[in-house]
Amino acid sequence: RRTNLNSQGFLSLIHTLGVHSTLTYLDVSDNFGGLDPLGRNSSEGIQVFARALSQTPFLRTLKIARNFLRDNDAEHIANAIVFMPGFQDLDVSGNMLKHFSCRTIQRAICSHSITSYNPNDKSKKIGGFRDLDISGNNVGDGGIREICFAIERTKVLRRINLRNCGVTDDGGMQLIRVLQSNSTIEQIITEDNSMSPDVEIAVQAEVETNLLLLSLKKDAMAVNSHALPFETYHALLRKLKYLDDATLLTLHSNPTFVVPGADLTEALYLLSPPPRKQLIEEVVQASDSLVKRIERSREIAKRVDAEVRVGKRVLTWWRDIKKRKKMAALLNLTSKAVKINKEMHQLYDRSHETLDNNDDGSLGEGSEGSLIEDGESIHDGDRMIMTTITTSTAAGLPMMITDDAIGTGGQVLEQGSASSVPES
């Protein structure tokens, strides 16, 4: 910038451009790109510069303001932009452009009318012609007609600078017509033109409405429709249709959008009917008797809720009591089972000790008694052995319980004989 580059000097810039360049921002404003060293009009340097520019894939911003450019120079620049996938911002202000150059710029804008995703990072968007500055160029109403054509066909253009472009009321009316069906333009500078104040106010009202729509998407309470100027109010009335259903539904909570009889309220109800709850509340608020009945119903509902909570607590308490009783009974049964098991083990141990003591025939003639009392039972795990053992004093022979007798039905053998005593 401000390096006194003329048309031939722009040829030295092509070494920084091209396929292998990673340049994203280029500002060559305040030079003499449209003039040769003798001060005559020349497009040779700009043509070669534009050819190298078209092969620079990462360039996003180009500022080439106040370079004595003419329509053919702007055509070279615009044709190069068509081949630059990520281009976003063009500044050609303060040159000598006419309405013909706006036609080539319009083609560049339409070629970048949508955004695309970065192939290296799918989460980031690239491209989309967003900013245009053609201020200080006498493009007139013919140039505005081309710009309006581009506005109709793009959804990414955000800012346009039309300061001192020779625009009259005819061009202003064309802007108004296009902006009435646009919800993305955020700024249009129309100062220092030949438009009447009313037309300029109408243009700015359309742009301001787009900003209001962006605010409403973020917060339904961000806009007070009662404080809006007349033009902005009616522009918002027309552009509510550009809001999504979820945003329109939240607008019912904004009291300035639900004023009975208001035009904005009727438009909102047509696009998004109010919720059933809201309609019932409006009917109730219109009748004092219904209001009293609702209040009484709410008091009854509170009492019922309190009683339900008490009932739930009582039920919970009763369930806890039952659980505790069941646990106590279970513990009691467990202790009894442990006690019985312990007694059975003791009885089983005593029987084995008795049998071990009698293995040497200590139970001789004339002895009376029994190893185990009649009807006494021995528990062995899950098996119950019912054995009745008697000794005969007349035989004078001791009785012996074998290992097979335990758990097999109580086989009893006499010493020195193969006879068996049947199980009692």
Phi, psi and omega in degrees: 000136179054051178245011178059037177282129174261193184300318179287331178294332178293340178294333180287346181277346185292342180288339178269357181249181177116185186297323185270004181279141175252019182294133179243342183221129181222123180235109178240034182289163175060050175230197183234048185297335181266008182234148174274178181302338179268003178085014179264155179297133180209131180252004184297311182295318180295325180295314178292320178300317180294325179295318177290328180295322182294342180261011180259102192284337188258002182292129180251324187230133176229121177243112182229044183283151174053058179234017179058038180278147176245184186300320181292327176293316178297327178294318178298316181296314182295320178295328177290323181297328180304327184264010180252103192295332185254018185290143185224328192224125179232130178234108177239032183289155174071024177254200183242048184274148175245188185295335180296323180295331179294333178292318178290323177295324178299321178294323178294320179295315181294331178288344178238043186277352177227159177268156177231167182264145177295124181296335179273340180213101185293344181280349182249138178263146178230165175076182182097111181290113188251323187233134178225128178235107176240025181296152179077012176243132184278070181277335176068191181292331177295319177292323178295325178299319178292321179294321177296323177299320179290322180298322180295336188248011178231149178241009183242347179294128185246318187227137178225129178253111181245027180294133175054055179246010178070034182271134178255187179298329178298313177294324178295320178294325175297320177297316181299315181299318181289318184290338178296336178249022180235139180233014184247335180294126182254342181204131171225119179264118183238022182287160177059040175241183183262022179279149175287157181301323181295317179294318180295321177296320180295321178297314181293330177295320178296318180292318179297326178297323177298322177293325177294322178297320177296321179293320180293329177294330180274321183209120182292340181264009185282346186239131173254103185294339179290337183263005182278144173296164184302312182296319181292322179299313182287330175293320177295325178301321180282330189263006175299334182294344179276355177274148179284167185297322181295319179292319178298323179294324179289337180294341178293342177274352177272114185296336180282350179258356183235042176279123182303131178086352181284147180297321180295323179293317178297320178295321178295318179294328178290320181281324183215097179303144183293157177297155181301322180298318180294319178297319179295319179297322179296319178293319181294317182296339180279353182231124180292322181296319178294325178297316179295319179297320178296317179296318178296320179296324179293321177296316178298319180297323178296316179296317178298318179298320178296317180294321178297318179297319178296316179300319179296322179292318178298316179298319178296318178298316181295321177296321177297319179299314181297321178296319180295319178297316179298321179294318179297316178298320179296318178296321179297313178298321179297317180295320178296318179297319179297319180296314180297318179299320179296318179295320179296319178296321178296315179297320179296319179295320179296320180296319178294321178297319179296317179295320178297322180290333183265004180295335182269010177077030180293342179269094189257201183294150179073359180279140178239151178133185182214149177294320180226137182296152179299133176084357181281146185245150177239128178262131174231090184067240181269355184259137179251120180255114178259107184229130176245119185243130177233152177244142182259118178283338181288324182286330180072017180246136179287150178261148183222135176263122179278169178295330180287342182289334182278114178090000181241007178115001173080056175286126182242129183241138173279148177291129178083007179221159179258008181285157181234147177265127183294155182286132183280000000 
